[in-house]
């Protein structure tokens, strides 16, 4: 069967580049193999992204070793029963294709660069993306919690400080973020809409029809709100706790999640998976809510600048950024090159200790808000310093420790799982 599969792959595989080559197996790892076309595709992919010479032997060796390691870890992920869903694979492919389009400027230029249609690129990527997600999940499971101790950070610093180079200028910033969609007026407005839709369903109006007409989930609205079979861990916890508690055919009440209000119906249960449909009502902002937020943030800025209020205390009390609010709105230290353009435009004009006026922040087409930014500290370009740069140095030391453990782990796997290079 495997010989038949290999033959079929060889017959079907076409070169991604202008010159066609006879495909062949160049490495075998457990029940997987690496084809010449796969190696060529990955070399070209990396060369295009990094502006490298695809004919460089060192690059070919690097990519081949990486592919072998990935397939070894994939084989181990299968042994350890690591699972990823089709939705996760699709989201990752969409992300990668969007990155390609941004890099080349258009879908047509991507197709020209890789010598195939977007749909074929999507098909070529799918198997690799699934395997990559499984290997990433296994690596995260084994090494995600690994951290360097304070002593290990010091040892890393003193061992490599001469090769770390100059630390660029960086800034330490905090912010207070407010989302217009969290106002009580808007939440009530859209919850009332969800309640009216639920009442319509109870009075006999077809669920699917209402989903197509009113649901703000573009991915499922066209299918009458149907989401397909999934296991736990895919949706928001608030959604899942209700969905998995329903009986087949049962319709929930109004369920609030970070994206809005849901009406959920359980269609079918198969073992640990459920198929549901839902109507999502998102909380949408308006000009009145925007103006109110801008005025409120301006008042907060004045309270801090003119009346001695603490930025940290105001952030803890008012910021809608749940990750930074408990820490007084602190976002951390960043090199200027790490800041997105909107934030860079604000910070670059500020002096240490200043607070910006309210500025709009766009996270997506329908997810935005306003924030004021506090420039706590400007740190000039300098040689690495264990005290000033400890957070960055610890991150480097963490990765250094993880990589060392990963390298040893790979060598262990190589003794347990069959692999062979056939070049």
C-alpha positions, 0 to 999 in steps of 0.5 A: 500500500505504501509503495502504491501511495508513493507511486501515486504521489510521484505521478501526481506531483508537479514541480512548483517551479519553471523546470520540472524534475523527476520526483524521488524520495530523499528521506524516510522517517517512521511512516513518513517520507520527504520527497525532492519536490517537498524539499525544493518547495520548502527551500524556495519558500524560505529563500523567498521569505529571507531573500536567500539563494535557493541553490546554497548547499548550506540552505538545502542542508538546513531545510532538510535537517529541519524537515527531518526534525519536524517529521520525527517530532510529528511521529512522536506527537502521534505516539503521544496522541496529540490532536489538532482540529480542522478549524485550527488548520484552516485558520493557520493556512488563512493566516499564512496566505494572508502573510504571503499576500502582504509580502508580495502585494497581491494574490496574483503576485503570490501565484506568480512567485510560487507557480501555482494557484492560491487553491493549490498552494492551500492544498499543498500547505494543508498536510504540512500545516496540520503536522506543524501544528501537532509538532508545535503543540507537542513542543509547547507541552514539553518545553512551554513551561521551561524558564531560566533561573536568575542564576541561569540568566546571569550565566547566559549574560556573562557568557554571551554579553560580548556577542549581544551587540548594542541594545537599541533605544527603547521605551517603557509604556503603559496605557488605559484602553476603553472599548465603546462597545462596553457601555451599558447603553450599547450592551442593553441595546444589543442584548434586547435585540438578542432577546427579541430574536430568541422570542421569535424562535420560541414563537415558531420563526425558523432558527436558520432563517434568523441566523442568515438574516441577523447573525454577525458570525460571517463564518456560519451565518450563510449555513444557518448558523451551523458550526459543525462538529467540534470538541471542547477547547475550540470555542469561548468557555462561556459558549462551551459551558452552555453548548455542552450542557444542552440536550439535542434540539434544545435552545439556550437562553442568551449567552454572553461571550467576549464577542457578543450575545449568542443563542445556541441550539445543540443539533447533534452529539457524537461522543465527545464532539457536538454540532451546534448552530448559533446566532451571534449578536455583536455589540456595535459602537456608534458615534455617541459611544465614541465621543463619550469614551474620548471625553472620559479618557480626556477627563482621566488624563486631566485628573492625572496630569493636573490633579496628581492622580496615579496613572496605575490606579486609574488604569486598574479602575477604568481600563478595559484591557484585562491583561494590563489593567491589573498591572496598572496598564503597563505594557512593558518595554519595547524597541521603537522597531517593535511598535506598530505605526499608530503607537510609534506615531504617538510615542515618538513625539512624547517626552518621558513622563507625558500622557498622550491625548486619546487615540483610536486603536484598531484591532480589526474592522469591527473591533476597536477602541481608544486609549491614552498612553503614558511614556514611563521611561525612555532608555537610550541606546546602550551596551547590554546591562543585566539590571536594565535589560533583565526582561529581554535577557531572561527571554533570550536565556529561556529560549537558549535553555529550551533549545538546548533541551530540545536538541537533546530531546531530538537526539533521544527521539532519533534513537527510538524512531527509524529515520534514514537519508537516501541522498 
